């Protein structure tokens, strides 16, 4: 059996497409001469550009590899100035173009250590990464150059749309709304609005909700279906939580008042209050989760993805958990022998049903279909 000769691809990735934006050079750039010419143009356009240094480092790595007799090629691929989903999709497409017909055995990834390294899992899914070389720009520690670097990043926060929407846009909305409310004499509402906006911005960015929504919208009708089910399920769950709170206050107002008056009473009445809350919110919370699962199921069926089976089992699990959770809330409200026996019985029945589903039915159903895909 013949051993496949080693052939490596030295790859540099410009995820935010500085090369295309500043020099109009189109990606992908393949070959030593082409990469060297593109790096030179980028360095002349912006001598402080880190991606240019990464491209020069890729050429140097290629020369070092060629000197040892190992076959290879050097290439640069670019993403999109808006980053996110569009950038990753373009990087993936260009990498596939580069490796098509190249018969590479692995990739040496040359990075400037910035956000370009976020595409490493994407590269790994196409070709194995055998080495990663990080290029670090050496900076003088003088006070003057430190201020220059700080000024550069401040300009980025102000003029780069990717950053300015968070560094200027969110504070701008906060100050504008707070100013209007203060002018109207609503000082408490101004503080509340500020907290809500900051919390919302942190929530959106922390969980990448903006990128998730953008990715769903690029999927077409199935993406709209998923987005509708997600938003609807969140609204229904929130409504359920408020309904549960109202049920707790109305159903056991004396204990709730005692807890409000003395927070240490939560250890005495907390279980009963939680029972009233759960029983009041259970139906809407379960409905919200079911809406999300149904939306995912319909989306996967429309896209002919075998993941609809997983969504179906989520709905079955949701149904199996309903009675145990309902009985648990009754147990918290009033610890009776009947509720205790029912709770244990439902838990045992649920475990038995889950055992049958996971070990007997689900493997057979999954084995009949094709491999799951997104």
N, C-alpha and C positions, 0 to 999 in steps of 0.2 A: 504493500500500500504506500503510495507516494505521499510525502509530506508537503502540504501547501506552503509555497515560499512566503516569507514574511514581507508584507507590503503595508506600510503605515501611512496614515493621512495626518499631517500636521495641520490642525484646524484652529483658526481664531474666529471668535464670534463677536460681532458688533450689534448687540441686541437693539439698541435705540437708533441704529442706522445713521450714526454721525458721518460715516464715509459717504453715503448717498446724499445726505442733506448738505454737506459742506463741499463736496468735490464733484457731485453728480455721477460718480462711478457706480455702475450697476452691479448688484450682487447676483450670483456668486462670482468671486475672483479666484481663478485657479491658475497655478503655475508660479514659479519663483519670480520670473520677470514681471508678471502682471501684479503679483502681490507687492513686490518691492516698489513698483511704479505707483500703485494705489496708496501705499504707506507714505511715500514721499509727498504725494499731492496732499494727503491729509495733514501731514506734519507742517507743510508750507502754509496750508490754510489755517491751521490752529496749532502752533507749536506746543501748547499745553495739553493737547488731546492725548489721553491715556491709551485710547484704542490704537493710535499710530505706533506707540511703543510696543503694544502687544503684537501688532503686525510685523514690526521689525524683529521682535523676538521669535516669531514663528518662522521667519526666513532664516534666522540664525540657527534655530533648532533643525530646520531642514538641511542646511549646509553641514551641520555636525553629524546628522544622520547619514547623509550621502558620503561623508568622509570615512565612515565605518563600513561602507559597502552595503548598507541596508537600503532597499528600494523604498520609495515613498513619493509623496506629493504634498504640496502646501497649498492651502486654500483659505479664503476669508468669506464668511457668509454674514448677511446683515438681516436685521429684523425690521421694526417699524418705529418711527419717532414717538408714537403714542404708547409704545411698549405693550404689556398685557397680552391678551389673546391674539391680536393681529400680528404682533411681533413674533410670538412663538410659532404661529402657524407658518409665517414666511420663512423663519429659520429652518423649520422642519422640511419645508418644500425645497429650499436651496440645498440643504444637506443631502437630501435624497437625489437631487440633480448631480451633486458632486460625486457621490459614491456609486452612482449608476454606471456599471461597467468597469469600475475601478478595481474590483476584487481585493479590497483592503482587508487586512487581518485585524486591524485595530486603529484607534485614533489617539493621537497625542494632542491634548487640549491645552492651548496656550491662552491664559486669561490674565486680565489686568486686575483681577481680584474684586471687581465691582459686581453689578447685578448680572453681568454676562454669565456668571457661574450658575444662575438659575436654570439655564438650559441644559445643564449636565445630564439630568435624568432623560431629557428628550434625546440627546446624542446617544446615551447608553442604550436606549430602546432601538436605535438604528444600527449602531456599530459599537463593539466593546471599547471602552476607554482604558488604554493600557498605561497612560501617564498623564499627569496634570502639572503644567508649569505656570506658576504665577509670577507676573511681572510687577514689581514694586518700584514706583518712581521715587528716586532719592531726592529729598528736599533739604535745603539748608535750614538751620534752626534759628536764623536771625529773626529779630522782631519784625523787620520790614517785610520779609518774605512771608512770615506768618500772617501779617495783616493782608497781604496780597491774596493768600490762599483763602482767608476768611471772606474777603471781598468777593472773590470768585463764587464762593458758595452762596453768599447773600444775593448776588445777581442771578444765580440759578433759581433761588427761591422766588425771586420777583418776576423774572422773564420767561422761565421755562414753564410751559402750560402744565406739564405733568406734576410739578411741585407747587406752582402758584395757586392752583385751585384749592389746595389744602392750607398752604401757608398764608394766603391772602383772602381767598374766597370764603372759607368758613369763618374766620374772625370778622370779615366784613359783614357777613349776615348777622353775626352775634351783635356787633356794635350798632348796626342799623336798627335791628329790632329792639334792642335794649334802649337805644336812644328814643325811639318812638314811644315805647311804653313808659319810660321815665317822664317824657314830656307830657304824657297823659295822666301822670300821677300814679301809675301802677308799678310801684317799686318792687313789690313782692313778685308780681308777674314777670318783671324784667329779669330778676334772679332766676326764677323758674325756667323761663325761656332760654336763658344762657346755659343752664345745666342740661336742658333737653337737647339743645343743638350740639353742644360739645359731646354729650353722651352718644347722640346719634352718629356724629362724625367718627368717633372712636369705634363704635360698633360696626359701621360700614367698612372702615379701613382695616380694622383688626380681623374681621372675618372675611375680607375680600368680597363683600357683597356686590360692590360695583363691578368687579371682574366676572363674578358669577352671572350677574344679570346680562352683561355684555356677551358672555359666551353663550347663554341661552338664546339671546336674540339672533345670534349668527346661525342658529340651527334651523330657523324658519318656523313653520307652523307647530312642530313638536316642541320647539323652544318656548313659543308663546303659551302653549298648553301647560308646560312645566312651570313657567313664571306665574301664570294665573293661579294654578293650584297652590304654589308656594305662598303667594300673597294672601290668598283666601284662607289658607290653613292658619297662617299667623294671626289674621284678624279674628278668626273663630276661636283660636286658643286663648288670645288675649281677652275676648269677650267672656269665655268660660271662666278665666281666672277672676275677673271682676264679678261675675255671677256667683262664684263660690264665696268670694269675700262678703257679698251682700247676704248670702244665705247664712254665713257664719254669724254676722251681726244680728240678723233678724231671728235666727233659730236659737241662739244662745247669747242674747244680748247682755245678761247679767254677768256671765263669766267674761265676755269680751270687755265690759266696762271695768271689771275687777283687774284685768290684765293691763288695761290702759292706765288705771290709777296706780298700780304697783306692778312694775315689770317683772318682779320676782315671782308673781303668781303664774307666770307662763309655765313653770315647772309643775304646777298643780292642775291647771286647766288647759295646758297646751295640747294634749292629746285629743280632748273632746272638741276643742276649737278646730283642730286640723281635720277631724272627722267631718264636721259640718262643712268645712271648706271643700274637702275632696268630693263629698256627695253632691254639693251644689255645682261644682265645675266639671264633674266627670263626663257628663254627656257631651258638652260642647268641646272639651279638650279631646276626647276620643274622636269626635266628629272631625275636628281640625286635623288630627294626625291621619285619619282615614282619607280625608280629601287629598292630602299630600301624597299618600301611597297610591291612591287611585289615579291621580294625575301622572305620577311616575309610571304606573302600569300602562296607561293608555299611550303615553309617549313612547315607551319601549315597544309596544305592539305596533304602533304606527311606523316605527323605524325598523321593524322586523328584528329587534334585538331580543335575545333569549333571557335578558334580565327581567322580563315581565314575570317570570316564574318566582324570582326573589321577591318582587313586589306583592305577588299573590300570597306568598307565605307570610309577609309582613302583616297583611290584612287578617290572615287566619290567626296569627299570634295576637293581634290586637283584640280579636274577638275572644280568644281564650283568656286573656288577662282581664277582661271587663268584670266578670263576676267576682274573681278574687279581690280586685281593687275595691269594688262596691262593698263587698263583705268586710274588707279591712276598714273602710270608713265607718261602717256600722259598729264594728268592734271598738274603734276609737271613741265613738260617741257614747256607747253603752256596753261595757264589758260583761256580756251575758254568756251563759254556757252555750246557748243556741248559736250565737254569732261566732263563738270560738270554734265549735264543731263544724259549722259551715265553712269558715275560713280555711281550716285544715283540709276539709274535704275538697274544696275547689282547688286548693294548691296542689294536692295530690293528683286530682284529675287533670289539671293543666300540665303537670310534669309528665304524666303518662301520655297525654296527647302530643306534647312536644317530642317525647322520646320516639313515638311512632312516626311523626313527621320527619324528624331529622335522620333517623337510622333506617327507616323502611321505605318511605314514599319519595322523599326529596331526591336521594341519589338516583333512583330509577327514572324519575321525571327528567332530571338534568342529563342523564346518560343518553336519552333519546334525542336530545337536541344538539345543535352545533355549539362550539365554544362561545362563551359569553363575550359580547362586545359592547362598547359604549354606544 
